Amino acid sequence: MQAMTQLAHDFLKPILHSQAICVDGTLGRGRDTLFFIEQNVGRVFYYEIQSDLFEQFQNKLNQQIALKSQKVPHVIGYCHSHDRIEHDLSAYQGQIDAMIFNYGFDPKTLSGIATQANSSLRALEQSVRLLRKKGRIALVFYPHPEGQQEKEVLMDWLQEQTNLHVLEMRHPFKSNSPSLVCLEKISNE
């Protein structure tokens, strides 16, 4: 079975095209941003609050761009919280095609720096407003206490939204496995 991140990519892939505008709301090691770039989309924006991870990825990206002979999409990174997304991307209101967020912290990094429920909720609220009709957002939740608390807050908010289709994928018999929540915007309410 595929990892949740791969399932998230599979969910987003059908709506990606050469003019697509995509956002990685939680850069980490950059797998999701690189996925968008590999799909030859039009623009990619990414967010990372940790300056060391941000700089490492910037260097990696610059190296990869130098090696490629093909066209690379317009890529812009923000080294601050994703809860400023609507301010940063106000010119793209109702135009974003695809977004992805990985909540909590990546257990492989063990840095202890995790996304926070309040800022993640603000980012998700803003992201839904930025999303175009039929646009999609993939939310991956890691199974540790901070990630579970964050998931509860976001799921409570999502339950009240009438302009989104919501689907959750998780392993039914493993409480300590990641879960994926897939969102598709059905109206611009």
C-alpha positions in Angstrom: 0.0 0.0 0.0 1.2 3.5 -0.8 2.3 6.0 1.9 -0.2 8.8 2.7 2.0 11.4 1.0 1.9 9.3 -2.2 -1.9 9.0 -1.9 -2.1 12.8 -1.4 -0.1 13.3 -4.6 -2.4 10.8 -6.5 -5.4 12.8 -5.3 -4.0 16.1 -6.5 -2.5 14.9 -9.8 -5.7 14.8 -11.9 -6.2 18.6 -11.6 -2.7 19.6 -12.3 -1.9 21.2 -15.7 0.7 23.5 -17.3 -0.9 26.7 -15.9 -1.8 25.3 -12.4 -1.0 27.3 -9.3 0.0 25.1 -6.4 0.9 25.6 -2.8 2.9 23.5 -0.4 1.9 24.9 3.0 4.4 22.9 5.0 7.7 22.5 3.1 9.7 20.3 5.5 12.1 18.4 3.3 10.4 19.6 0.1 8.9 16.4 -1.3 5.6 18.0 -2.1 7.1 21.1 -3.7 9.3 18.8 -5.8 6.2 16.8 -6.8 4.5 19.9 -8.0 7.6 21.0 -10.0 7.8 17.5 -11.6 4.2 17.9 -12.8 5.3 20.9 -14.9 2.7 23.2 -13.3 2.7 27.0 -13.9 3.5 28.3 -10.3 4.5 26.8 -7.0 4.5 28.5 -3.7 5.9 27.0 -0.5 6.0 27.8 3.2 8.5 26.8 5.9 8.9 28.4 9.3 12.3 26.8 10.1 15.0 28.9 8.4 17.5 26.1 8.3 15.1 23.8 6.4 14.1 26.7 4.2 17.7 27.4 3.3 18.6 23.7 2.8 15.7 23.4 0.3 16.5 26.6 -1.5 20.0 25.2 -2.1 18.7 21.9 -3.2 16.2 23.5 -5.5 18.8 25.8 -7.1 21.0 22.8 -7.8 18.2 20.9 -9.4 17.2 23.8 -11.5 20.8 24.2 -12.7 20.8 20.6 -13.8 17.5 20.6 -15.7 17.3 21.7 -19.3 13.5 21.8 -19.3 11.3 24.7 -18.3 10.9 25.0 -14.5 7.8 26.6 -13.1 7.9 29.9 -11.3 8.7 28.9 -7.7 8.6 31.2 -4.7 9.2 30.3 -1.0 8.1 32.0 2.1 10.1 31.6 5.3 7.3 32.3 7.7 4.0 30.8 9.0 1.5 29.5 6.5 -1.2 31.5 8.3 -0.1 34.5 6.2 -1.0 32.7 3.0 -4.0 34.9 2.0 -1.8 38.1 2.5 1.0 36.6 0.4 -1.1 35.2 -2.3 -4.0 37.8 -2.4 -3.4 38.2 -6.2 -4.5 34.6 -6.7 -7.9 34.8 -4.9 -10.1 32.0 -6.3 -7.3 30.8 -8.6 -5.3 28.2 -6.7 -5.6 24.7 -8.2 -3.9 22.5 -5.6 -2.5 22.7 -2.1 -1.0 20.3 0.4 -0.3 20.5 4.1 1.5 18.0 6.4 0.5 18.6 10.0 2.4 18.0 13.2 6.0 17.2 12.5 7.7 14.7 10.4 8.7 11.9 12.7 11.8 11.3 10.7 13.3 14.7 11.6 12.6 14.5 15.3 13.1 18.2 15.6 10.2 18.7 17.9 9.0 21.7 16.0 5.4 21.1 15.0 2.6 22.9 13.3 0.1 24.5 15.7 -3.7 24.0 15.6 -4.5 27.8 15.7 -2.2 28.9 12.9 -3.1 25.8 10.9 -6.8 26.6 11.2 -6.2 30.2 10.0 -4.1 28.9 7.1 -6.8 26.4 6.1 -9.6 28.9 6.3 -7.6 31.3 4.1 -6.6 28.5 1.7 -10.2 27.5 1.0 -10.9 31.1 0.1 -7.9 31.1 -2.3 -8.9 27.8 -3.9 -10.7 27.8 -7.3 -13.9 25.9 -7.7 -13.0 22.2 -8.2 -9.6 22.9 -6.7 -8.2 20.4 -4.2 -6.4 20.4 -0.9 -4.7 17.4 0.7 -4.1 17.3 4.4 -1.7 14.7 5.9 -1.8 14.2 9.7 0.9 12.5 11.6 -0.1 10.3 14.6 1.4 12.0 17.6 -0.4 14.0 20.3 0.1 17.5 18.6 -1.0 16.1 15.2 -4.1 14.5 16.7 -5.1 17.7 18.5 -4.6 19.7 15.4 -6.6 17.2 13.4 -9.5 17.5 15.8 -9.6 21.3 15.5 -9.4 21.2 11.7 -12.0 18.4 11.4 -14.4 20.3 13.6 -14.1 23.3 11.3 -14.4 21.2 8.2 -17.6 19.6 9.5 -19.3 23.1 9.3 -18.2 23.8 5.7 -20.8 23.4 3.0 -18.6 24.4 0.1 -16.3 21.4 0.3 -16.4 17.7 -0.4 -14.4 16.0 2.4 -12.9 12.4 2.3 -10.7 10.8 4.9 -8.3 7.9 4.3 -6.7 6.1 7.2 -5.7 2.6 8.3 -8.7 1.4 10.3 -6.7 -1.0 12.6 -3.6 1.1 13.3 -4.2 4.1 15.6 -0.6 5.2 15.2 -0.6 5.6 11.4 -0.9 8.8 9.4 -4.2 9.9 7.9 -5.1 11.8 4.8 -8.0 14.2 4.4 -8.9 15.2 0.9 -10.9 18.3 0.1 -12.4 19.5 -3.1 -14.1 22.9 -3.4 -17.6 22.6 -4.8 -18.7 26.2 -4.6 -17.4 29.7 -4.0 -19.7 30.4 -1.0 
